Amino acid sequence: MKVILKADIKGVGKKDEVINASDGYARNFLFPKNLAVEANNENMAKLKAKQNSAKFQKEQDKEEALKVADKLSKISLKMKVKVGENGKIFGGVSAKEIAQELEREYKIKVDKKKIELKETIKALGIQIVEIKLFEGVVAKLKVDVISE
């Protein structure tokens, strides 16, 4: 019997996957626990519509990420930090501070987790920071660290 899974089931399949299950397994376990529905024409049409909608949404998100990446590539973000003797920075510039400054200065919201920093920036000057906006879309942002 062909069924469409409504949830991920370990060893069986992922959500929205069409699988062949034995009649007894489907009727006695999957259907009563609401883990699957029969793969009839109506349910297959719903699944197809859901997949098309998800694909369309993903394309929209990617287009939006490309626009943001284009904006970010043109920006040179200036970060003012306190500097001690010998040009040594107190603390450093973190991904959180970069995200906050982008939102405050340019009204661009970027999740701090998407900013690729191996460690906080601890040197004056221009640094190139990569921001992963979407799968396959990486923006390069110039961060100019200057003293106050």
N, C-alpha and C positions, 0 to 999 in steps of 0.2 A: 504494500500500500504506500503510495506517495503522500508525504506530509510536508508541511511548511513549519519549520520550528519558530516558536515565538520567543525563545530564550536560548542562550548558550547552554549546551548540555555536554559535559565532559565525556569524551569518547564517542559522542554521537554526531555533533555538528554545531555550527554557529547559528546565531539568530538570523532569520530570514533566508535560511538555506533550505532547499528542497532535497529531501532524502527519501530513500526507500526504507521503510520500517516494516517489521512483520506485523500482521494484523493484530495479533494478541498484544504486542508491546504498545502499539498505537492506541487500541481501544481500552486497554486496562491500565496503562500508565500515562502516556502522553496526553491524551484527551482529557481524562478526569482531573489531572493536575494543571490543565490549561497551559501546557508547554508546547502544544502544536495544534494545527488545524489541518483538515484534509485538503489536499492539493487539487481542488475542483476548479472549474473555469472561473467562478466568481472570485475565489481566494487568490488564484494565480493573477487575475487582472488587478486586484488590489496590490499584490506584491510588486507587480510590474510598475504600477503608478507610483508606489512608494519609492522604488529604486530610481525611477526617472526624476522624481522630485528631489531626491538626495543628490543625484548627479548634477542637476541644474543648480542646486544650492551650493554645491562644491565649486562649480564653475564661477558662480557669482562671488564667492569668498576669495577665489584665486584672483579674479579681476581686481577686486578691492585691494588685495594684498600687493598686487603689482603697482597700483596707483600710489599706495603708501610708500612702497619701496622707491619709486621714482622721486617722491617728495623728499624722502630721507637722504637720498644720494646727493641732493642739492644743498643740504643743510650742513653748516659747520657749527656744531653746538659748543658754546663757550661755557666752561665750568670753572668758577672761581673757587680757589682753595687757599687755605692759610698755609703759608710757607715759613719755615724757620730759617736758621742760618744754613749756609751752603746750599740753598735751594731745596732743602728737604721738606717734603709735604707731610703735614700732620694727618694721619689716617690714610685716606685715599678716596678715589672716586669709584663708587660701587654701581652695579647694574640698577639698583633701586633709585639712586640719585639721578642717573641718566634718564630713567623712565619718568621720574617726577619733573625733571627740567624740560624734557620734550613736551610733556602735557602742559606745563605752565607757560612755556615760551611759544610753542607752535600749535598747541591744541591737538597733538597727535598722541593717542593712547596706545602704548605698547606695554605688554606684560613683561615685567622684569625678568621672568624666567626664560623669555625668548631672546634676551640679550646675551650674546656669547662672550663672556669674560672669563678667562681662566683664573684670574685673580684681580683684585682691585687695582685701578691705575694709580701708580705711585710715582709718576714722573711728570714733569712739566713738558708741554709741547703737544703736538698733534698726534693722536692715536686713531687708528681705523678700527671701528668696532662693528662686528657682524651681528645682524638681528635677523633671526629666522621668523618670518612672518607667517609662512604657510609652507606646506611641503613643496620643495622645489623653488621657493621664493626667498632669497636671502638679500637683505639690504645692507649696504655698507654706509656707515655713519661716521663722519669725521668729528671727533671729540677733541676740542682744543682746551687743554688744561692750562689755566693762567693763574698767576698769584693775585691775591686781593690787594 
